[in-house]
Amino acid sequence: MSDKTGKIAQVIGPVVDVVFEGEGNIIPPIYTALKIERPDGTDLILEVEQHIGEDTARCVAMESTDGLRRGLEVKNLDRPISVPTGEQIKGRLLNVIGEAIDKLPELNRDNLRSIHQPAPDFDDLTIGTEILTTGIKVIDLLEPYSKGGKIGLFGGAGVGKTVLIMELINNIAKGHDGFSVFTGVGERTREGNDLLREMIESGVMKYGDKFKEGLERGEWNLADVDKEQLAQSQATLVFGQMNEPPGARLRVALSGLTVAEQFRDQGSGGKDVLLFIDNIFRFTQAGSEVSALLGRMPSAVGYQPTLASEMGALQERITSTKNGSITSVQAIYVPADDLTDPAPATTFSFLDATTVLNRKITELGIYPAVDPLESTSRILDPNIVGEEHYNTAQAVKQLLQKYNELQDIIAILGVDELSDDDKLVVHRARRAQRFLSQPFHVAEQFTGLKGVLVPLSETIRGFKMILNGEVDEYPEQAFLNVGTIDDAIEKGKRLLAEVQ
């Protein structure tokens, strides 16, 4: 610990100016962590963001600045904000500065890793071309995800981003033998609580049988946690929720990424890591708040002028190296459903696959509300996914595109005025559109329908049957919220029998 100290000169919300006076008292470098001992005995961590004049550092606080006053002593920690590493963080909940927030034993902080790391060298990178199957029909068929790729879920408020990311955690993380890191950036605390309970119930985070039995009775007794079992957990959660100051929300994405990088690079044979970030827009939003408080001139739509470089610094670190891979799934809020807004638009360029959720599709009652024509994937290529998959996906997109073009005519003249060929397009497109929906495991308590995982081969078979007209006789309602095509046929027969 350095004996260099400064004093608080001014406090403006989460921004604190610290003066380092006296001979030999050098102003700390940018991104250095500083520590204040509050009058009540608790510590507050600051991060140096700007140098003002010869001896003043302008800093951003990682917690609320309530209770601070001018003249309080500030210690220079001589290092950036850092998080603990190693096997000890498995199954744990951390905050932005790497402190445990799960009320379990404190972590050993001897071996820390800075949250500010350079991106891997160009010659260390690898490109993933292997499909990551999710069991969600619309994703696996039309915008397949790649292992070691970056995936973005775009959507406005309340269209189902968090439910989709929870389902992906359910389908991928539970069957994944590698390691998962979930980073909550400026989202609801309740969702973090739900996720922790789900992770414990599914066995991804191992709190032990005694604790799980208590959980079923509605108890939360941390004395029952089995420490040996906890060390075998396959996930770590890092949270900086929406009640935190902007400094914490800005840096928590880097803290979560640092944990993921550490597991990717660990030892000679690193791991395949899954990194879930919900929500990357809140990272940008926090950056905008901090930027304004630091006095920078805002750029387009009021965002920070450093938007592209901040996003680039984060996204370029989320990558796969020869040692191990990071597959990231990022939820991205779209302000006012406008995909051209600078925040989502800046994120687009970094992604391998984009899943766009559309409010118009939620209005049809189709969930997940994925827009099949807006969503894209780098690996939807016949050389990677195979001819059959590629041709089926393109045929489904063409069918839905043709249906979209016909909708104006239908709205004005009605379906009866269409040619026979166009009527057939509408007939099959409506079935294909509804077959893209499916019930989710994580939404069982809301829908009352049992969640399903659909193998890729079954998804392709089902859509080929719809395209070839093999299921034309069944009502379109039979294709809504079912798993495989066999389920749809069974439901269709039942509906026809009821009508007769």
Secondary structure as the mmCIF struct_conf table of DSSP 4:
data_model
#
loop_
_struct_conf.conf_type_id
_struct_conf.id
_struct_conf.beg_label_comp_id
_struct_conf.beg_label_asym_id
_struct_conf.beg_label_seq_id
_struct_conf.end_label_comp_id
_struct_conf.end_label_asym_id
_struct_conf.end_label_seq_id
STRN STRN1 THR A 5 ILE A 12
TURN_TY1_P TURN_TY1_P1 GLY A 13 PRO A 14
STRN STRN2 VAL A 15 VAL A 19
BEND BEND1 GLY A 22 GLY A 22
TURN_TY1_P TURN_TY1_P2 GLU A 23 GLY A 24
HELX_LH_PP_P HELX_LH_PP_P1 ILE A 26 PRO A 29
TURN_TY1_P TURN_TY1_P3 ILE A 30 TYR A 31
STRN STRN3 THR A 32 GLU A 37
TURN_TY1_P TURN_TY1_P4 PRO A 39 ASP A 40
BEND BEND2 GLY A 41 GLY A 41
STRN STRN4 ASP A 43 ILE A 52
TURN_TY1_P TURN_TY1_P5 GLY A 53 ASP A 55
STRN STRN5 THR A 56 ALA A 61
BEND BEND3 MET A 62 GLU A 63
TURN_TY1_P TURN_TY1_P6 ASP A 66 GLY A 67
TURN_TY1_P TURN_TY1_P7 ARG A 70 GLY A 71
STRN STRN6 GLU A 73 PRO A 80
STRN STRN7 SER A 82 PRO A 84
BEND BEND4 GLY A 86 GLY A 86
HELX_RH_3T_P HELX_RH_3T_P1 GLU A 87 ILE A 89
TURN_TY1_P TURN_TY1_P8 LYS A 90 GLY A 91
STRN STRN8 LEU A 93 LEU A 94
TURN_TY1_P TURN_TY1_P9 VAL A 96 ILE A 97
BEND BEND5 GLY A 98 GLY A 98
STRN STRN9 ALA A 100 ALA A 100
BEND BEND6 ASP A 102 LEU A 104
HELX_LH_PP_P HELX_LH_PP_P2 PRO A 105 ASN A 108
BEND BEND7 ASP A 110 ASN A 111
STRN STRN10 LEU A 112 SER A 114
BEND BEND8 ILE A 115 ILE A 115
HELX_LH_PP_P HELX_LH_PP_P3 PRO A 118 ASP A 121
HELX_RH_3T_P HELX_RH_3T_P2 PHE A 122 ASP A 124
STRN STRN11 LEU A 125 LEU A 125
BEND BEND9 GLU A 130 GLU A 130
STRN STRN12 ILE A 131 LEU A 132
BEND BEND10 GLY A 135 GLY A 135
HELX_RH_AL_P HELX_RH_AL_P1 LYS A 137 LEU A 142
BEND BEND11 GLU A 143 GLU A 143
STRN STRN13 TYR A 145 SER A 146
TURN_TY1_P TURN_TY1_P10 LYS A 147 GLY A 148
STRN STRN14 LYS A 150 GLY A 155
TURN_TY1_P TURN_TY1_P11 ALA A 157 GLY A 158
BEND BEND12 VAL A 159 GLY A 160
HELX_RH_AL_P HELX_RH_AL_P2 LYS A 161 LEU A 168
HELX_RH_PI_P HELX_RH_PI_P1 ILE A 169 ALA A 173
TURN_TY1_P TURN_TY1_P12 LYS A 174 GLY A 175
BEND BEND13 ASP A 177 GLY A 178
STRN STRN15 PHE A 179 VAL A 185
BEND BEND14 GLY A 186 GLY A 186
HELX_RH_AL_P HELX_RH_AL_P3 THR A 189 SER A 202
TURN_TY1_P TURN_TY1_P13 GLY A 203 GLY A 203
BEND BEND15 VAL A 204 MET A 205
HELX_RH_AL_P HELX_RH_AL_P4 ASP A 209 GLU A 216
TURN_TY1_P TURN_TY1_P14 ARG A 217 GLY A 218
HELX_RH_3T_P HELX_RH_3T_P3 LEU A 222 ASP A 224
HELX_RH_AL_P HELX_RH_AL_P5 LYS A 227 LEU A 230
TURN_TY1_P TURN_TY1_P15 ALA A 231 GLN A 232
STRN STRN16 ALA A 235 GLY A 240
TURN_TY1_P TURN_TY1_P16 MET A 242 ASN A 243
BEND BEND16 GLU A 244 GLU A 244
HELX_RH_AL_P HELX_RH_AL_P6 PRO A 246 ASP A 265
BEND BEND17 GLN A 266 GLY A 269
STRN STRN17 ASP A 272 ASP A 278
HELX_RH_AL_P HELX_RH_AL_P7 ILE A 280 LEU A 293
TURN_TY1_P TURN_TY1_P17 LEU A 294 GLY A 295
HELX_LH_PP_P HELX_LH_PP_P4 ARG A 296 PRO A 298
HELX_RH_3T_P HELX_RH_3T_P4 ALA A 300 GLY A 302
TURN_TY1_P TURN_TY1_P18 PRO A 305 THR A 306
HELX_RH_AL_P HELX_RH_AL_P8 LEU A 307 GLN A 315
TURN_TY1_P TURN_TY1_P19 GLU A 316 ARG A 317
BEND BEND18 ILE A 318 ILE A 318
STRN STRN18 THR A 321 THR A 321
BEND BEND19 LYS A 322 ASN A 323
STRN STRN19 SER A 325 TYR A 333
HELX_RH_3T_P HELX_RH_3T_P5 PRO A 335 ASP A 337
TURN_TY1_P TURN_TY1_P20 LEU A 339 THR A 340
BEND BEND20 ASP A 341 ASP A 341
HELX_RH_AL_P HELX_RH_AL_P9 PRO A 342 PHE A 348
TURN_TY1_P TURN_TY1_P21 SER A 349 PHE A 350
BEND BEND21 ASP A 352 ASP A 352
STRN STRN20 ALA A 353 VAL A 356
STRN STRN21 LEU A 357 LEU A 357
HELX_RH_AL_P HELX_RH_AL_P10 ARG A 359 GLU A 363
TURN_TY1_P TURN_TY1_P22 LEU A 364 GLY A 365
BEND BEND22 TYR A 367 PRO A 368
STRN STRN22 VAL A 370 VAL A 370
TURN_TY1_P TURN_TY1_P23 PRO A 372 GLU A 374
STRN STRN23 THR A 376 SER A 377
TURN_TY1_P TURN_TY1_P24 ARG A 378 ILE A 379
BEND BEND23 ASP A 381 ASP A 381
HELX_RH_AL_P HELX_RH_AL_P11 PRO A 382 VAL A 385
HELX_RH_AL_P HELX_RH_AL_P12 GLU A 387 LEU A 413
HELX_RH_3T_P HELX_RH_3T_P6 VAL A 415 GLU A 417
BEND BEND24 LEU A 418 LEU A 418
HELX_RH_AL_P HELX_RH_AL_P13 ASP A 420 PHE A 435
TURN_TY1_P TURN_TY1_P25 LEU A 436 LEU A 436
HELX_RH_3T_P HELX_RH_3T_P7 HIS A 441 ALA A 443
HELX_RH_AL_P HELX_RH_AL_P14 GLU A 444 THR A 447
BEND BEND25 LEU A 449 LEU A 449
HELX_RH_AL_P HELX_RH_AL_P15 LEU A 456 LEU A 467
TURN_TY1_P TURN_TY1_P26 ASN A 468 GLU A 473
BEND BEND26 TYR A 474 TYR A 474
HELX_RH_3T_P HELX_RH_3T_P8 GLU A 476 PHE A 479
TURN_TY1_P TURN_TY1_P27 LEU A 480 ASN A 481
BEND BEND27 GLY A 483 THR A 484
HELX_RH_AL_P HELX_RH_AL_P16 ILE A 485 VAL A 499
#
